[in-house]
């Protein structure tokens, strides 16, 4: 067998992925790593007359048996729990119990009833006056009484592991509501990190240990499986069976996305088609996988299409018909209602195609389709999908030209066409301008309604590049970029990627198939993403205090007001410009000179660059800012490894001890593995840099093609000629080292660099002052004050430089600002007067 599975996702990644919610590690994990969530960690509110608890529950494989939540009444010393039992052959059972005493309610479901639901709706309603309660699970309601309830209750609510209860199934919850008639606490559970849980008003209410915040899975693509074949292979997804198929000439792999299981089987007979591009489509009604080649170099009479019966694994030849030329990167859609397969576009024999062809499964022949209306120019690398309500195909983008002749060059298209299959008419909906690197979409796109569509795009003209998920408006082509990136190596024309949507699990799948130099052997990878996907701003903006929104509104309003006032006086100032005094003119001239001096030393950010001075910034191979890919923990880990990379690197144990000191060894190992994988994924966006593990140490390795200002700082400062070094000034004037990073773990590192920088700046300022380059001296003084705001040497050169530039009033203002800062920090007046500093002629 030449088909191999060499990676399957472990239990760390949830199978059902949603845009928000909290996933619980259950019995599949050791006890210390199971999830525990206390809803009101710092004291429960008091509820009167009524108490309602509602939430949505998702039961995740390998769930079998265990407790979902526990509810305590400390006044009555009574505890209730909800238990889940899925070990029976046919039924799933929920039991609501008075813990340690008796079962109160039992609700039984057929397993298939729950397997088709992504979420189960759970509701408990306690009538404290009537001493009764109702348990609702989906549409099933059961009422009981005689619980001896008090009219006020301060409930202690746990989900998952709590106290002595450690038998926990794998599950997820979202949209938790705890309320009575007067008050309501709503928990979206849409945090993206940490162990604190906020309510909908942004106030911290609860705490969770070992959480998996599901919102991350709507941004980060999760690797699910990977396959390899030494022969040409094809790949497809069957939403009916939930299987991704990876097949070659000998065998087929079934990867079930619901159960996360993989099986590989040999065919019952030989595949009759000689695979070159490995194209395929699925007939879900007949449970068949069709393999086809639009063009073949095999002798006339050789099969060009065949189908595999997915039950018997027997191949049946379909057709020997073929098109006159190869069509690389064409689009395809199986029209099951009319038993035909439609293709558009493609590239072959140095020509781009503009044609629609139909393969008739009844007549077993290809035919050319014709349409009225707008014309689609010849192209390949387009996206296409089918919209059922309109019975229309939509074609987006691609690459080609008006003539179809590849030798005259190519254009990138960012346009959308509607192909009406009823009217046989093509309508161009829009074409948008494009900025930045040109990109092409993958073969398939997802359109779930009439407002937008999703597709993956990437700059295919780079060897090591990455896919990004785009959401385009059908109305006008406006778009958003969602989720993080997926690496792809696009050297070979046969390399391809596809996008699928799984309505049953509410997931997107990306499949990437990369071919080796021989265009025969390939590796395929499968990734999943929660639907709907989110942007980075949506990821980090969740779980914030709603009052912060009000604060921001106020701040923005004040900023607008301030800008308006400034604009008014600026206009007034312009009108009275002739009355400006000479000193003010000198200020404007100085600011202009300062700007030019600053610009002359400002290093323009370049591609493949990492900047630690000033704002932490990472620029990818296309000079795009990808700093957003480094979350707080990723940034911490990356900076820590980079710091130690100046020497020999950092050991695995040392990394765990610093970053996860309170975690168990296994937990720290898992967290470390995931974090390092995310860092490697981010660094894959750059060239000439990698994270390696060598001789027990992690280390960041760069070559000359990748720039890091911190490492260059150390290289330059090791040399002899550090004064009047333009590159060193470029680095220092960018801003304070690790400007907004306050982690204690970096204090010594920052101190080391700041000490060096302060010494260099003082020497450089003195040198520039002696050279009478006062503007540059002032620029460097501003930089030095970011390190040491009370540096008296800097103050001396600042006021003397301003006086030399005939700016005595500006010098006095700077002195007063320094004195105020000194008073604030030292709680005493600055002892040296302005006149004394002016009369000091030590320079």
QUIURHU-V705839 format. One record per backbone hydrogen bond with DSSP energy under -1.0 kcal/mol. CO is the residue of the C=O (numbers start at 1). NH is the residue of the N-H. If there is no record, write none. Layout:
{{CO:NH} {CO:NH}}
//
This chain:
{{2:230} {4:228} {7:226} {10:13} {21:214} {22:173} {23:212} {25:35} {26:29} {30:33} {31:34} {35:161} {36:209} {37:159} {38:207} {40:43} {47:153} {48:50} {49:128} {51:126} {52:179} {53:124} {54:177} {55:122} {56:174} {57:120} {58:172} {60:63} {64:86} {66:84} {68:160} {69:82} {70:158} {71:80} {72:156} {73:78} {78:73} {79:99} {80:71} {81:97} {82:68} {83:95} {84:66} {85:93} {90:111} {92:109} {93:85} {94:107} {95:83} {96:104} {96:105} {97:81} {98:101} {98:102} {102:98} {105:96} {107:94} {109:92} {110:113} {111:115} {114:117} {120:57} {121:138} {122:55} {123:136} {124:53} {125:134} {126:51} {127:132} {131:146} {132:127} {133:144} {134:125} {135:142} {136:123} {137:140} {140:137} {142:135} {144:133} {151:49} {153:47} {156:72} {157:39} {158:70} {159:37} {162:165} {165:162} {166:168} {167:67} {168:27} {170:60} {171:24} {172:58} {173:22} {174:56} {176:187} {177:54} {178:185} {179:52} {183:180} {185:178} {186:200} {187:176} {189:21} {195:208} {197:205} {197:206} {199:202} {203:199} {205:41} {206:197} {207:38} {209:36} {212:23} {213:216} {214:217} {215:218} {216:219} {216:220} {217:530} {218:534} {219:484} {222:528} {224:9} {225:526} {226:6} {226:7} {227:524} {228:4} {229:522} {234:247} {236:245} {238:242} {238:243} {242:257} {243:238} {244:255} {245:236} {246:253} {247:234} {250:267} {251:248} {252:265} {253:246} {254:263} {255:244} {256:260} {261:256} {263:254} {265:252} {279:292} {281:290} {283:288} {287:310} {288:283} {289:308} {290:281} {291:306} {294:323} {299:302} {304:293} {305:318} {305:319} {306:291} {307:316} {308:289} {309:313} {313:268} {314:309} {316:307} {319:304} {319:305} {328:347} {329:381} {331:344} {333:342} {334:336} {335:340} {339:361} {340:335} {341:359} {342:333} {343:357} {344:331} {346:353} {347:328} {348:351} {350:406} {351:348} {353:379} {355:345} {356:369} {357:343} {358:367} {359:341} {360:364} {365:360} {367:358} {372:426} {379:346} {380:399} {383:396} {384:445} {385:394} {387:392} {391:421} {392:387} {393:419} {394:385} {395:417} {396:383} {398:413} {399:380} {400:411} {404:352} {405:408} {406:409} {411:400} {414:432} {415:397} {416:429} {416:430} {417:395} {418:427} {419:393} {420:424} {420:425} {424:372} {425:420} {426:374} {427:418} {430:416} {440:458} {443:384} {446:454} {451:474} {453:472} {454:446} {455:470} {456:442} {457:468} {458:440} {458:460} {459:462} {463:490} {465:488} {467:486} {468:457} {469:482} {470:455} {471:480} {472:453} {473:477} {478:473} {480:471} {486:467} {488:465} {492:495} {496:513} {497:443} {498:511} {500:509} {502:506} {502:507} {506:531} {507:502} {508:529} {509:500} {510:527} {511:498} {512:525} {513:496} {514:523} {516:519} {521:516} {522:229} {523:514} {524:227} {525:512} {526:224} {526:225} {527:510} {528:222} {529:508} {534:483} {535:539} {536:540} {537:541} {545:548} {546:550} {547:551} {548:552} {549:553} {550:554} {551:555} {552:556} {553:557} {554:558} {555:559} {556:560} {557:561} {558:562} {559:563} {560:564} {561:565} {562:566} {563:567} {564:568} {565:569} {566:570} {567:571} {568:572} {569:573} {570:574} {571:575} {572:576} {574:577} {576:579} {577:580} {581:585} {582:586} {583:587} {584:588} {585:589} {586:590} {587:591} {588:592} {589:593} {590:594} {591:595} {592:596} {593:597} {594:598} {595:599} {596:600} {597:601} {608:707} {609:619} {610:709} {611:617} {612:738} {614:739} {617:611} {618:626} {619:609} {620:608} {620:623} {624:620} {626:629} {627:630} {629:631} {631:635} {632:636} {633:637} {634:638} {635:639} {636:640} {637:641} {638:642} {639:643} {640:644} {641:645} {643:646} {644:647} {644:649} {650:698} {651:655} {652:656} {653:657} {654:658} {655:659} {656:660} {660:663} {664:668} {665:669} {666:670} {667:671} {668:672} {669:673} {670:674} {671:675} {672:676} {673:677} {674:678} {675:679} {676:680} {677:681} {678:682} {679:683} {680:684} {682:685} {683:686} {685:621} {688:703} {690:701} {692:699} {694:697} {697:694} {698:650} {699:692} {701:690} {703:706} {707:610} {708:712} {709:713} {710:714} {711:715} {712:716} {713:717} {716:719} {720:722} {725:729} {726:730} {727:731} {728:732} {729:733} {732:735} {736:614} {738:741} {743:746} {744:747} {746:750} {747:751} {748:752} {749:753} {750:754} {751:755} {752:756} {753:757} {754:758} {755:759} {756:760} {757:761} {758:762} {759:763} {760:764} {761:765} {762:766} {763:767} {764:768} {765:769} {766:770} {767:771} {768:773} {769:772} {772:774} {773:777} {774:778} {775:779} {776:780} {777:781} {778:782} {779:783} {780:784} {781:785} {784:787} {784:788} {788:791} {791:795} {792:796} {793:797} {794:798} {795:799} {796:800} {797:801} {798:802} {799:803} {800:804} {801:805} {802:807} {803:806} {807:811} {808:812} {809:813} {810:814} {811:815} {812:816} {813:817} {814:818} {815:819} {816:820} {817:821} {818:822} {819:823} {820:824} {821:825} {822:826} {823:827} {833:837} {834:838} {835:839}}
//
